[in-house]
């Protein structure tokens, strides 16, 4: 009798640690480059092993990292983002833990610390909850960068999640919506151009 191979469920990290692959970070840099170049220091408050911070630093953006635990990124300040009373940078870029209402709490903590820029990588369905509506009543995002590709956080295949960069920017005067392509040289198959050559 032929056995059936069962896929072993991946153990979930209790702190929602999901390393961010390069593609979404590169897409954000391309879309937000002019704004990022005006920052003195970018703060990654869920830095983990440095998946986001290393790409930013590799593009010559100054970065400082903190996290609730030390996962090996050099110079990590070990402290919960919500416990900081003074900011480490003038802009925040991170893929925050999804549980316990932390995305909204991260944004509100930026507001409390008077950090004028906050970019969070969240599920595209983040708006579909009451907590998000309450947050947007306090500080509405300036830009929505919807990724036109799915982000594979585990390396196990195509992710079911459509991700969006939500950007809160105190210096913005209007709300913008963009759709970002996969960066050149990124992982995964590129979608065919259905509109090439059309007028």
C-alpha positions in Angstrom: 0.0 0.0 0.0 1.4 3.4 -1.0 2.0 5.7 1.8 0.8 9.3 1.7 3.4 12.0 2.4 2.1 14.5 4.9 3.5 18.0 5.0 4.7 18.8 8.5 3.2 22.1 9.8 5.7 24.8 10.4 6.0 25.8 14.0 4.8 29.3 14.6 7.2 31.7 16.3 5.6 33.0 19.6 6.8 36.5 18.8 5.5 36.4 15.2 9.1 36.5 13.8 8.7 36.3 10.0 11.9 37.2 8.1 11.1 39.7 5.3 12.5 38.7 1.9 14.3 41.3 -0.2 11.7 42.0 -2.9 9.2 44.1 -0.8 12.0 46.1 0.8 13.5 46.9 -2.7 10.0 47.8 -3.9 9.6 50.3 -1.0 13.0 51.8 -1.5 12.2 52.4 -5.2 8.8 54.0 -4.4 10.0 56.1 -1.4 13.6 56.9 -2.3 13.2 60.6 -2.4 11.5 60.6 1.1 14.0 58.2 2.6 17.0 60.3 1.4 15.8 63.1 3.6 16.1 61.1 6.8 19.0 61.3 9.1 18.5 57.8 10.6 16.0 55.0 9.8 14.8 52.9 12.7 13.9 49.3 12.3 12.2 48.4 15.6 11.6 44.7 14.8 15.0 44.2 13.3 15.3 40.5 13.9 18.3 39.2 12.0 18.4 42.4 9.8 16.5 41.3 6.7 15.1 44.8 6.2 18.0 46.8 7.8 20.7 45.1 5.8 19.0 46.0 2.5 18.5 49.6 3.6 22.2 49.8 4.7 23.3 48.2 1.5 21.7 51.1 -0.3 23.5 53.5 1.9 20.6 54.5 4.1 21.7 54.9 7.8 19.9 52.4 9.9 19.6 51.5 13.6 17.9 48.3 14.8 16.1 47.3 18.0 14.0 44.3 18.9 12.4 42.7 21.9 15.0 39.9 21.7 18.5 39.8 20.1 18.3 37.7 17.0 21.9 38.5 15.8 21.7 41.9 14.0 24.8 43.8 15.0 24.2 46.6 17.5 20.6 45.6 18.2 19.1 47.6 21.0 17.2 45.0 23.0 14.0 46.6 24.0 10.3 46.5 23.1 9.5 49.3 20.7 6.5 50.2 22.8 8.8 50.8 25.8 10.9 53.5 24.2 10.4 57.0 25.5 12.7 58.7 23.0 13.0 57.9 19.3 16.2 56.3 17.9 15.5 57.7 14.4 13.4 60.1 12.4 11.6 57.4 10.4 10.4 53.8 11.1 10.4 51.0 8.5 9.4 47.5 9.7 7.4 44.3 9.2 5.7 44.4 12.6 4.4 41.4 14.5 0.8 40.9 13.4 -0.7 39.7 16.7 -2.1 41.5 19.8 -3.0 44.6 17.8 0.7 45.5 17.4 0.6 47.1 14.0 -1.8 49.8 15.3 0.1 50.1 18.5 3.3 50.6 16.6 1.8 53.5 14.5 0.3 55.1 17.6 3.7 54.8 19.4 5.4 56.6 16.4 2.8 59.3 16.9 3.5 59.5 20.6 7.3 59.7 19.9 6.7 62.4 17.3 8.3 60.3 14.6 7.0 61.8 11.3 7.4 58.7 9.1 6.2 55.2 9.6 6.1 52.5 6.9 4.7 49.1 7.9 4.4 46.0 5.7 1.0 44.6 6.5 -1.6 42.3 4.9 -3.6 43.9 2.2 -6.7 43.0 4.3 -5.5 45.1 7.3 -8.2 47.6 6.6 -10.9 45.0 7.2 -11.0 45.3 11.0 -12.3 47.8 13.5 -9.0 48.5 15.1 -7.6 49.8 11.7 -10.6 52.1 11.3 -10.0 53.5 14.8 -6.3 54.0 13.9 -7.1 55.8 10.7 -9.2 58.2 12.6 -6.1 59.2 14.6 -3.5 59.2 11.8 -4.5 58.4 8.2 -1.9 56.8 5.9 -0.4 59.1 3.3 0.5 56.3 0.8 -0.7 52.8 0.1 1.9 50.8 -1.8 0.1 47.6 -2.9 2.6 44.9 -4.0 1.6 43.4 -7.3 3.2 40.1 -6.3 2.8 37.8 -3.3 5.5 37.7 -0.7 6.9 34.3 0.3 8.0 34.7 3.9 8.8 31.0 4.5 10.6 30.0 1.3 8.1 27.1 1.0 6.3 28.4 -2.0 3.9 31.1 -3.1 2.3 32.9 -0.1 -1.5 33.3 0.1 -1.1 36.8 1.4 -1.3 40.0 -0.6 0.9 42.5 1.1 0.8 46.3 1.2 3.2 48.9 2.5 1.2 51.4 4.6 3.1 54.7 4.9 2.2 57.3 7.5 4.0 60.6 6.7 3.4 63.8 8.6 4.7 65.9 5.8 2.2 64.6 3.2 -0.7 66.7 2.1 -2.8 64.0 0.3 -3.4 60.3 0.2 -1.9 58.3 -2.7 -2.4 54.7 -3.9 0.2 52.9 -5.9 0.8 49.4 -7.2 4.4 48.3 -7.1 5.9 45.8 -9.5 8.4 43.1 -8.4 11.8 44.7 -8.5 14.2 43.8 -11.3 16.2 40.7 -10.4 13.7 39.8 -7.7 12.7 36.3 -6.8 9.8 34.5 -8.4 8.2 34.6 -11.9 7.4 37.9 -13.4 3.8 38.5 -14.6 3.4 38.9 -18.3 2.8 42.5 -19.5 -0.8 42.3 -20.8 -0.7 46.0 -21.8 2.6 46.2 -23.6 2.3 48.1 -26.9 -1.2 49.3 -26.1 -2.1 52.9 -26.5 
